Amino acid sequence: MQSSTPPPSFPESGLVRLAAILAPKGPVPVSRSTWWAKVKSGEFPQPVKLGPRITCWQAEDIRQLIRRNIKT
Protein backbone atom coordinates (compact mmCIF):
# COMPACT_ATOMS: atom_id res chain seq x y z
CA MET A 1 0.00 0.00 0.00
CA GLN A 2 1.27 3.43 -0.79
CA SER A 3 0.18 5.73 2.00
CA SER A 4 0.28 5.15 5.74
CA THR A 5 -2.59 7.56 6.43
CA PRO A 6 -6.13 7.35 5.10
CA PRO A 7 -7.59 10.30 3.20
CA PRO A 8 -9.19 13.03 5.31
CA SER A 9 -12.67 12.05 4.08
CA PHE A 10 -12.33 8.52 5.49
CA PRO A 11 -14.34 8.24 8.74
CA GLU A 12 -12.60 7.93 12.11
CA SER A 13 -15.13 5.40 13.41
CA GLY A 14 -18.29 3.60 12.44
CA LEU A 15 -19.02 1.18 9.64
CA VAL A 16 -17.87 1.53 6.03
CA ARG A 17 -18.87 -0.34 2.90
CA LEU A 18 -16.37 -1.91 0.54
CA ALA A 19 -16.80 0.83 -2.10
CA ALA A 20 -15.50 3.37 0.43
CA ILE A 21 -12.49 1.18 1.24
CA LEU A 22 -11.19 0.19 -2.20
CA ALA A 23 -9.56 2.58 -4.68
CA PRO A 24 -10.34 4.83 -6.50
CA LYS A 25 -12.74 6.23 -3.88
CA GLY A 26 -11.11 4.57 -0.90
CA PRO A 27 -7.60 4.33 0.52
CA VAL A 28 -6.82 0.67 -0.24
CA PRO A 29 -5.48 0.09 -3.79
CA VAL A 30 -6.44 -3.54 -4.36
CA SER A 31 -9.10 -5.26 -6.47
CA ARG A 32 -12.27 -6.73 -5.01
CA SER A 33 -11.01 -10.28 -5.59
CA THR A 34 -7.69 -9.53 -3.87
CA TRP A 35 -9.56 -7.90 -0.98
CA TRP A 36 -11.78 -10.92 -0.42
CA ALA A 37 -8.87 -13.36 -0.74
CA LYS A 38 -6.97 -11.45 1.94
CA VAL A 39 -10.06 -11.27 4.17
CA LYS A 40 -10.39 -15.04 3.83
CA SER A 41 -6.71 -15.58 4.65
CA GLY A 42 -6.91 -13.31 7.69
CA GLU A 43 -4.56 -10.62 6.35
CA PHE A 44 -7.39 -8.06 6.11
CA PRO A 45 -10.09 -7.38 8.74
CA GLN A 46 -13.17 -9.55 8.96
CA PRO A 47 -16.47 -7.98 7.87
CA VAL A 48 -19.59 -7.23 9.87
CA LYS A 49 -22.73 -8.63 8.26
CA LEU A 50 -25.73 -6.31 8.69
CA GLY A 51 -28.04 -8.38 6.50
CA PRO A 52 -27.98 -11.00 3.78
CA ARG A 53 -26.67 -8.49 1.21
CA ILE A 54 -25.05 -5.82 3.40
CA THR A 55 -21.43 -6.20 4.47
CA CYS A 56 -19.42 -3.51 6.27
CA TRP A 57 -16.12 -3.11 8.08
CA GLN A 58 -15.20 -1.15 11.18
CA ALA A 59 -13.49 2.08 10.08
CA GLU A 60 -11.02 1.65 12.95
CA ASP A 61 -9.96 -1.74 11.57
CA ILE A 62 -9.36 -0.26 8.12
CA ARG A 63 -7.36 2.64 9.58
CA GLN A 64 -5.24 0.11 11.51
CA LEU A 65 -4.71 -1.88 8.29
CA ILE A 66 -3.50 1.26 6.52
CA ARG A 67 -1.17 2.17 9.40
CA ARG A 68 0.37 -1.31 9.25
CA ASN A 69 1.18 -0.45 5.64
CA ILE A 70 0.67 -3.97 4.34
CA LYS A 71 2.45 -4.58 1.06
CA THR A 72 0.03 -5.95 -1.54
C-alpha positions in Angstrom: 0.0 0.0 0.0 1.3 3.4 -0.8 0.2 5.7 2.0 0.3 5.1 5.7 -2.6 7.6 6.4 -6.1 7.3 5.1 -7.6 10.3 3.2 -9.2 13.0 5.3 -12.7 12.0 4.1 -12.3 8.5 5.5 -14.3 8.2 8.7 -12.6 7.9 12.1 -15.1 5.4 13.4 -18.3 3.6 12.4 -19.0 1.2 9.6 -17.9 1.5 6.0 -18.9 -0.3 2.9 -16.4 -1.9 0.5 -16.8 0.8 -2.1 -15.5 3.4 0.4 -12.5 1.2 1.2 -11.2 0.2 -2.2 -9.6 2.6 -4.7 -10.3 4.8 -6.5 -12.7 6.2 -3.9 -11.1 4.6 -0.9 -7.6 4.3 0.5 -6.8 0.7 -0.2 -5.5 0.1 -3.8 -6.4 -3.5 -4.4 -9.1 -5.3 -6.5 -12.3 -6.7 -5.0 -11.0 -10.3 -5.6 -7.7 -9.5 -3.9 -9.6 -7.9 -1.0 -11.8 -10.9 -0.4 -8.9 -13.4 -0.7 -7.0 -11.4 1.9 -10.1 -11.3 4.2 -10.4 -15.0 3.8 -6.7 -15.6 4.6 -6.9 -13.3 7.7 -4.6 -10.6 6.3 -7.4 -8.1 6.1 -10.1 -7.4 8.7 -13.2 -9.5 9.0 -16.5 -8.0 7.9 -19.6 -7.2 9.9 -22.7 -8.6 8.3 -25.7 -6.3 8.7 -28.0 -8.4 6.5 -28.0 -11.0 3.8 -26.7 -8.5 1.2 -25.1 -5.8 3.4 -21.4 -6.2 4.5 -19.4 -3.5 6.3 -16.1 -3.1 8.1 -15.2 -1.2 11.2 -13.5 2.1 10.1 -11.0 1.7 12.9 -10.0 -1.7 11.6 -9.4 -0.3 8.1 -7.4 2.6 9.6 -5.2 0.1 11.5 -4.7 -1.9 8.3 -3.5 1.3 6.5 -1.2 2.2 9.4 0.4 -1.3 9.2 1.2 -0.4 5.6 0.7 -4.0 4.3 2.4 -4.6 1.1 0.0 -5.9 -1.5 
